[in-house]
Amino acid sequence: MLVLLWAIVPGCRKHSGDGAPPSATSASETPASSARPGVASIAEAMAAADLRVEAKRGTTNAFEPLTEKHRAELEAHFKGPVPFPLAYQVVAVGSGRRAVLFQATEGEARPLVWLLDGDENILWAKERPTGGVKPGVTEISLASGPDGHVCLAWCNAATDSVALRRWADDGGAFADYEVVHVDTCSALSLIYWPSRGWVVAVAWPGGASFELISENGALSWGREGVSLPWTFLAAAPVSLALDTIDSVMFFRLGQSSGPTSVEYLFATRFSAEGRPLWPGPLSLKRLDRPVADPATRVLVTPGPEGSIRAALLRSATQGDAEVVVDVASDGTVLRH
């Protein structure tokens, strides 16, 4: 059973109703959290995994304690030396468990999924987690599910679709769902929304759309889903976070007009019924210069007093400091 706790944000100001973002609170009104925006190791990802935000992602270039502990299993899976650098994703599953997805970053991805107990022992493994699917799988994303379940979503160019696969807590096959049909799927994001299902966000050069698939596989937001209300010159991924039990936030890079216009960090918030909860997207931060990689993913973590912290690392902004903002459910923004 998954239990999520959301704090009530005190003293936050409301939108004026004219579509403009509310002014930022001062540091004295909302104390900063010590949450780090990024993870530098698998161990940090394991510790930072939280049910309120999407999977923690990273890349490791050498053996770390977890991979060293299970070196034999990794070498058996990859049929030889571990092909570093190795991409990973980590999600909390409940009861102290973590699910981990590993993929090679060069050549064939050869994805591997583990469910780990609190002592990082492997409870079960999926050596071919996308088995039985037509070739063309990309953008594999990991999420938790109800009752200790583990899920993967992926894009498939062969079928122009996004699919979701679900395993029970004991590793048994539970269900495969077809989520949406897409012409282009350049980046994929996934989060489990307790009692609601899974939010799946698909990005392509220019725009992005998202869908809520129920725990029974139904498309809660219609066959076409919902489109993100801003554009960007590249296929930047959408980042997902649950600020309350009844709402989800979306973060992505964006622009105010054409592909040569100034770049921003934008956010929006939707209800479980697929309705926007703010008068319009929030402009969280105008970037001083274009991001280094237009496919940059905004990093999200739980922030102070129930807010969601969104960040861009200094390596992404090409600036002198990280971009870090805390966003409350009412749209109040604290810029650090």
N, C-alpha and C positions, 0 to 999 in steps of 0.2 A: 504494500500500500504506500502510495506517495503522499507525503504531507508537505505542503508549502505554506510558509508563513509570510504574510505581507504586513509591513508596518504601515500605520496611518501617518501621513505626512501632515504635520501641524503647520498652521499659519501660512499656507501657500496662497498666492494671489490667483485669481481667476482671469480667464481671457476677458478682454473688453468687449468681444463680440464683433469687432470690426475686421477680423481676420488677421490682425497684426499679432506677432508673438508678444507675450508678456515680457516685461523688463526683467533682467536677471536680479536675483536676490544677492545681497552682499554676503561676504564670507562670515560675518558675525551673525547673520540670520540663519544660515544653514551650515553647520560645521562640516568640513571636508572629511571624506572617508579615507582610510588608508588602503583601500582596495587597489591593487595594481591592475593597469589596463591590459597588459599582455602577460604571456607565460614564456619563460626561458627554458623550461625543461618539462619532461613528462611528469616528474614529481610535482612541479608547480601546477600543472594542468590537473593532476589528480586531486590536489588539495583545493583548487579553485573551482572545480566543477560544481555547478549549482543548478537546481531544477528551474530557476527563474530565467535562465539565459541559455542560448544555444550552446552547442558543443564547444569546448575549448580546443583550439587548433594550434598546431606547431609543427616544426621539423627538427629532427635530431640528427646530428652528424656522427655520433659515436654511441657506444654502449653507455647506458645509464643504469642505475640500480634495478629498475623493473626489467629492462631488456636483458641485462646481464643475468638476472635470476632465471629468466626463461630463454636463455641463449639457445639451448638445444631445440626448443619448440620453434623458435624463429628460423634457425638454420634448416630444420626439417621442412618448414613451410616453404621457404625460398629455395630449397634444394641446393644449399651451399652457403657461402658467406652472406651475411645480412647486407642488402644493397643500400648502404647509406649514401646520401641522406634519405631518411625515412620520414614520411609525413604521418602525423597521428591526429586523432580526434578523441576526446574524452568526454563522457557524460556521466552524471550521477544517476543511479537507477533506484536508489532507496535501500534502506537497511545497511548502509555502509558500503554497498556495492558500487563498482564503476564498470562501465563498458568502454572498451578501447578499440579503435579502428586503426590499423596500420596499412600503409600503402607505399610502394616504391615510387620515387619521384622521377626516375629515369627508366625508360623502356617500359615493359609490361608492369602495370600497377600491382597485380597479384594481391588484392585486398585480403585482410585477415581481421576477424572480429573475435575479441575475448570478452567474457564476463568474468570479473575479478571479485573476490570477496574482500573483506576489510584488511586482510593480511597480504593482499595482492597475489593470492593463489588463483589459478585458472579454474573456474567452475565449469565452463564449457567454452569451446572454440568453434568458429566457423571458418574452415579453410577455403571454401568457395562460396562466400556469402551472396554472390549474384549468380549462382549456378542455375542453369535452366533458362537463362535469358539470352535473347539474340545478341550477337556481338554488337558493340557500339556503346557500351556503358561508360559514362563519364560522370564527374561531379558527385561522387558518392558522399552522402552526408549521414551522420549518426545521430540518433535521438533515443530517449527512453520511451516508456509506454506505461499503461496501467498494469498494476499487479506484478511489477518487476520485469515487465517485458522489455525487449530491446528491438529497435527498428532501424532500418536503413532506407534511404530514398536515393534514387539516381535518375539521371537523364539517359535516354536511349535514342540515339540518332536513327537507328534502324526502324523504330516504330514512331518516331516524333512524339515521344511521350515521357512523362515522369511517373515512376512507379514507386511504391513503398512496400517493403517486406517486413514482416513482424514475427518475432520468435517469442515463445513463452519463457517464463523464468527458468525452466529447466533446459532450455535450448531447443525444445521441440518446435517444429514449424507450426505457425499459427494462422497466418493469412498473407496473401499478396493482394495489394490494391492498386488499381490504375488511378492515378490522381488527375492528371490533365494531359491534353494534347498540346504540343508546342511546336512552332516552326523552328525556333532557335532556343537552345538552353546553354548559355555560356557560363552560368554560375548558379549554384543551388544552395538553399539554406533550409533548415528544418528544426522545429522545436515541438515537443509534446506539451499540450495544454490540458492539464488534468480535467477529466470529465467532458472535455470538448473534442479532443482528438489531436491532430497534428496540423500545424501551420507550415505550408510549403511555399517558399518564395523562389521564383525563377527570374533570373536577370539575363538581359541580352544587351548588345550595344544600343544605348539610347534609353531603354525603359526596363520595367520589371512588373511582374504581377504575382499575386499570391492567392492561395486557396486554403480553406479549412476542410480537412477530411475527417469525418467523425470516427469514433472508435469502432463503428460498424462499417466503415468504408464509404459512407455517403458524402457527396459534395455539398457542404453546408452553405457555401457562398455561390452556388450556381455553377453551371458548366464552364463559364468563362472566367470565374474567379473575379478578383478585384485588381485594378491597375494602380500602380504607385503614382501619386499625383505630381511627379516631377521627373525630369529626364537628366541624363548624363551622357557624355560623349562616348563612354566605354561601358563594358559589361561589369561594372562594379557590383559585387554581391550585396544582397540585402542582409542586414543583421537583425536578429529577432530577440525580444525580451518580454517577459510577462511582468508588467508593473503591478497588476492586481489579478485576482482570480477571475475577473470578468473582462480583462482588456489586454491587448498585446501592442507593443511598440515596434515600429520599423525604423531602421536607421540606414542611410545610404548616402554616398556622395551625390552631389547634384549641381546643377547650374541654373542661373536665373533666366537664361534665354538660350542663345545658340551655342554651338560647340566650342567657340572661342571666348565665351563669356567667363566671368569669375566663377571659381569653384567654391562650393559650400558643403558643410556637413548639415544634412537635413534629417528631420524625424517626423513621424506621424503616428497616430494612435487609433486603434479600431476596437469596436465592441465584438462580442461573440456572434452578433448578427451580421457582421460585415459592414457596419456603419462607422464613418469617421467620428471621433469623439472630440476633436478640436476643430475650430473654424477653418483651419487650413494647415499645411505643413509648417513646422517650426524651422526657422533658420538658426541653427545652434551656433554656427561659427562660420564667418567668412574666412577662407584660407588666403594667406598672404601670397602664395604662389601655387601653381598646379602641383598635384601629388606626383610623387616619383613614379608610381605604378597606377595607371587608371583603373586597374582591377583590384584596388585595395579594399579589404574588408574592414569595416568599422568594428573595433573591439568593444564588447559590452560586458559589464559586470554589475551585480547589485550595488547600488550606491547607498549613501547615508539616508536614513529616515524614509525608507521605502522607495527612493528614487532609483533610476537606472543610470549608471555611469557609461558614457560613450567616449571612446578615445581613438586618436590616431597617433601612432608612434612617431618620434622625430624622424626616423628613417623614411617614413611615408610622406610626411609633410615637407621635407627638405628645409625645415626651419630650424630655429634655435632651441625649440622646446616642443614637447608633446602637446597635442590638443586634447584637453580633458574637460568634459562638461557633465553635470548631473542634471537629469531631467525628471521632474516630478509629474505625477499623474495629471495634474491640472495645467501642465505646460510651463510651470515655473522652471527657469534655467539658471543654474549656477555655473559660471565659467571660472575655471581655476587659473 
